[in-house]
Amino acid sequence: MGGYTLIESAPLGTRNTLRVNARARLLAEIRDASKLPELLAFPAVSQGKLLVLGEGSNMLFTGDFDGTVLAMATHGVQVEQDGDVARIAVAAGERWDDFVRWTLGRGFAGLENLILIPGTVGAAPIQNIGAYGTEVAEFIESVEAWDTQEQRVAILDRAACAFAYRDSVFKHEPDRYIVTAVRFALPRSRELRLDYAGIREELARMGVDKPAPFHVAEAVVHLRTKKLPDPAVIGNAGSFFKNPIVEASLGEAVKREHPELVSWVGADGRWKLSAAWLIEQSGFKGERDGDAGISNRHALVLVNHGRATGADLWSFAQRVIEGVHEKFGVVLEPEPIVV
């Protein structure tokens, strides 16, 4: 079939970075976004559940999926205009890290702090991915998506995407939009973000006193590889828990009892607490139960040491959530989609 392939009872073990051996009733791999309406009209697809999958780096399958998994395998990067701010359209199936490196190689600034995040370009706006003081929303001009409700191609500008911390309209209406492309506006130069989590120290260690975006990217690569386990070596989905945002009264209460609490006060007066600190203080860093556990390198990372099932991993994650709630009265939420 032109533009897509369909596979029945498809194994998903190599399609999710937690390496859970789940299966999908049907796997549809799409290489041409214009064929989406045709594919979605198939009775086998239209009459069941649908799950869109990129690299599976932000997903935990707790069991088999009784529906269609739609894997985006579309490719292409187009520079639509290249002035002081370049406008670049990128297909949803492109790998995020490859695209970041492509932008740095061409002298565009902005995405350097977001290097080495696993996943696809199409997944980036859904999660509003962020790291080292930068969120992708800042550089997204618009998102192109197939609107399953209105049966048409929709172009959502930044405001319509309703971006927030690890959040967007695509998470609030998960069954409505299928992201097909993302348009970025990237400046040729901008003030670099260096004040987050050891970037300045890493640049100093590298002997760089006048950093360019590619230096910052290199510093972030060093920091990430030191802290986070590689999914190619051990199954994981990066940060599994979001930093909780709590009312000031709760933040202050936790701080009174635990003066060493790692936290930030937001513009709205609410507190963002370090989930990694809360998990570590609750004794879960490096813990494991069978093959499910928390990385000994970073307390935010749920890991599969080998043969853990999705149910094993989810059960361990819930133990962590309960343990943190018991000790601090704070409820952690998972960052990946739990299927």
N, C-alpha and C positions, 0 to 999 in steps of 0.2 A: 504494500500500500504506500503510495507516495506521501512522504512527509511524516509517517509515523509507523510504529510496529506494535503489535499486541501479543502478549504472552500470558497464557493461563497458568494458574497456580505457581506464580513466580517467587523464587527465593529472594529475600531482601537482605541477607546477611552481609553482602558486600556493598550494600547501598545505604548503610547507616554506620556512623563512626563508633557507635557503642557496640557494634558487631553482634547485634541480637539476631538470632536465626528465625525471624518471623517470615511468613509467606503472605502474598497478596493474591486474592482470587483472580485478579487481572492486573497486569502491568502494561501501561500504555506509555511508550517512549516517543515523544514528539520532537521532530527536528525542524518543522516548519509551522510557526505560530498561526499562519493563515488557515491551517487545516484543523485548528481547534474546534470550530463549530461542527464540522463534519464528524470528528471523532466523538464529541460529546453527545451527538445525536444518536449514536449506536444504542439500541435498546439495552444491551449488556452493560453499557456505561451509564446511560441516562437513568436507568431504573434502580441504581444502587448508590452506595456511598462513594464519595470521591475524595482522594487525598493527594495534594500536590507535593512532590518531593524534588528537592534540589540535590545536594550532596548527602543529605541525611545527617548533617552535622549538628542539627538542632532538633532532634527527634528521638523519642524513646518509644519503641513499640513494646507494649506490655503483653502482646499476644499476636496472633495472625490477624490480618486485616481483611474483613469480609466485604470487599468492594474493589474499586479500581484505584490503583496508585498511578498517578500521572507524573512521569519523570520528564522534566524539561531538559531537552538536549539541543536547544537552539543556540546558534553561535553567530557572532558578528559584532564588530565595534566600528562605529562611524563617527568621524569628527564632522559635525554639521557646520561649525563656524569656529574659527581659531583666531580670536583677537586677544585682548588682555584677559578675557574670560572665555575659555573654550566651552562649546556646547557639544557634548559627546553622548551618542545614543548607543546603548549596550544591550544585547540580547540577554534574556533572563538566564539562559543555560551556561553563560560564560562563568568560569571560576573566578571568585572574588579576588583571591590573592594574585592571580595572573593579571587581572585588570589593574589592580593597584600598581603592580610592577611596571605594567605598560605605561601608565600615566607618569610614573616617576622617570621612566626612560625617555619620555618626550618632554620633560621639563614642566609638567603641570604640578601645582601644589594642592594641598588640602587633605589627601587621603593617606599621607605618610604614617600617621599614628594608627591607621587601621590595617596595616600590613599584617599578613600571616593569620588573619581570621579565616577559619575554614568556611566552606559553603559557596553558594552561587550568587551572582549579581541579583537575580530575581528574588532571593530570600532576604537580601540586605534591607530593603525598605519595610518588609513585613515586620521584622524584629527591631527596626531602627538600630542596627548594630552600632556598638560604640566601644571604644577602648582608649586608654591613655588621654582622657580629657576631650575626646572628639566623638561626635555622633554623625552618622552618615547623612541624616536629614538635612544638615547644614548645606550639603553640596548637591542635593537632589532638586532638580528643577521641576520634573514631572515624572509620573509613572504611567506606563501604558499597560492596560489590563483588559482581559475579556470579561465583560460584565455578564455573568450567567443569568442575572435577574432580568436585565433589559435586552439580552441577546445582541450585544453590540460591543465594538471596541470603545473603551472609555479612556480618556486622558485625564488623570487626576493631577492637578498642580499641587505644590507643596502644602498649601493650606488645606486642600481637600483630603490630603493623606493623613491629617490629624496626628502628626508625630508627637510622641511623648517618650519618656524613658522606657526603652525596650518595648515600644508600643506604637500602634498605628491603626488606621481604619481597617486595614487588612486583617488585623487580629480581632477586631470587633465584629467584622462581618466575614468570618472565615470561609463561608460557603459561597460568597458572592463574586469575589474577584480572583482571576487567575493572572498573575503578573507575567507579562510577555516581554517587556523591555523597560529599561530605566534610563532617563535622560539626566545627565549630570552637568552642572556648571562649575568648571574648575578654573581658578585663577592661575595666572603665570607666577604671581608672587603674593605672599601674604605673611602676616606675622606668624611665626612658628609657635606651636604649643609645647612648651618645654617644662611646665611646672608640675607635671604629673608623675607620680610613682617612679622616681629614680631616673628620668630621662636626662636631666642635666648632669647627674653624676656619671651616667654611662657615657655621655658625650665627652666629659672630662677624661674619663678612663681611656677613651679612644683617641685623646689628644686633639679634639676638634674644638676650636674656640669661635669659629664663624660658621655655624652649621647651615647647611642647605637642606631642603626636604629629604634628599636621599640619605643624608647623615642621620636625620631623625629616624627614618625608616630602619636604618641599620641598627641604631640604638634600641629601637622597639623589638626588632628581631632577636637581639641578644637577650633583652629582658624577658621576652615571652618564652624563648627556648630554655632559659634558666628555670623559669617558674612553672611552666605548664607542660604536662606530659604530652608526647607526640602521639596522635591517634593512630599513626602507622605502627607504633610500637606497642601501645596498650589502648584498648577500646575506651573512648571517652567522647563527650560532646562539648568539651570546653567547660566554661562556667555553667554549672547545672542550676545554681540558685541565684536569684536576683538580689541585689542589695535592697533590703526593705526600706520603704519610706514611711515614716511614722509621725504621728502628731508630736509636737514639741514636748508635751507633758510626759509622754512615754519615753522619749529620748532623754529628757532630763532625769527621769526616775532611774533609768538604766545607768546613766552616767554617774549619778550619786552613789549607786551601789558598786559600780565598776569604773573608777576614774580613768582607767587606761583604755576605755572604749574608743574604737576608731570610728569617727563619724564626721559628717559634713552638714552644715545648716544651709538649706535651700533658700531661694529668694522668697518663697511663700511662707518661710518660717518653719516648715516641716523639716525633720531630720532624716538624712540618708545614713543608714548604719552599714558598716562593713559586714556582709554576710560571712566572709571568710573568717573574720575575727570571732564572730559569734559561734561559728561551727567549731573552730579550733578550741575556743574556751570551753565548749561543751564536750570536748574530748573525742571528737570524731575524726580528726585529721589522721590519716594512715590506718584507720580502722577498717576491718573487713569481716564479712560473714560469708563463708564460702568464697565464691569468685566475685561477689559484689562488694564494693567498698568505696572509701574516699581516698584520693591520692595522698601520698605522704609528702608530695611536693607542693600541693596547693589545696587548701581546704574546700574550695568551691567546686572541685572537679570530682564527679562521680565516675568511677572506673569499673571496667569489666576485666578482671584478671584472667579471663579465659572463657569459661563456659557458662557464665551467668545468663539466665533467661531475662527477658524484659520484666517479668513479674518479680524476679529476685531483685533486680536493680531498683524497681519502683518501691518495693517493700523496704529496701535499705534507705532510700531517699526519704520515705515517710518516717523512718526511725529518727533520721537526722532532724526533720522538721519538728517532730514531737519533742525531741531532746532539747532543741533550742527554745521551743515555746515554754517548756517546763522550767528551764533555767532563767530565761530573760523576759518571758511574756510577749515575745515577738514572733510573728508568724512568717516563716519563709515561704516564698513561692518559687516553683521551678521556672527556669528560663526557657528550656526547650518545650516543644509541643509533646504532650504525653498522649499517645494514641491507644 
